[in-house]
Amino acid sequence: MLTQFFKDERGATAIEYGLICGLIFLAIVTTVLSYGDNLHKLYIKIGNAAGGAMAGS
């Protein structure tokens, strides 16, 4: 019975798909966080430039 349990491959595909989905999720989260950080820095830079332009007028 134990050897039959170890030879049973049902569910292996579901585990593989789960791992693939997890890796895709991590890639998406990493990309979004990186993009969000860069976008925040851009808004700060634009805000500082606009503030300097308004103070000079």
Stockholm file with secondary structure:
# STOCKHOLM 1.0

chainA/1-57         MLTQFFKDERGATAIEYGLICGLIFLAIVTTVLSYGDNLHKLYIKIGNAAGGAMAGS
#=GR chainA/1-57 SS CHHHHHHCCTTHHHHHHHHHHHHHHHHHHHHHHHHHHHHHHHHHHHHHHHHHHHHHC
#=GC SS_cons        CHHHHHHCCTTHHHHHHHHHHHHHHHHHHHHHHHHHHHHHHHHHHHHHHHHHHHHHC
//
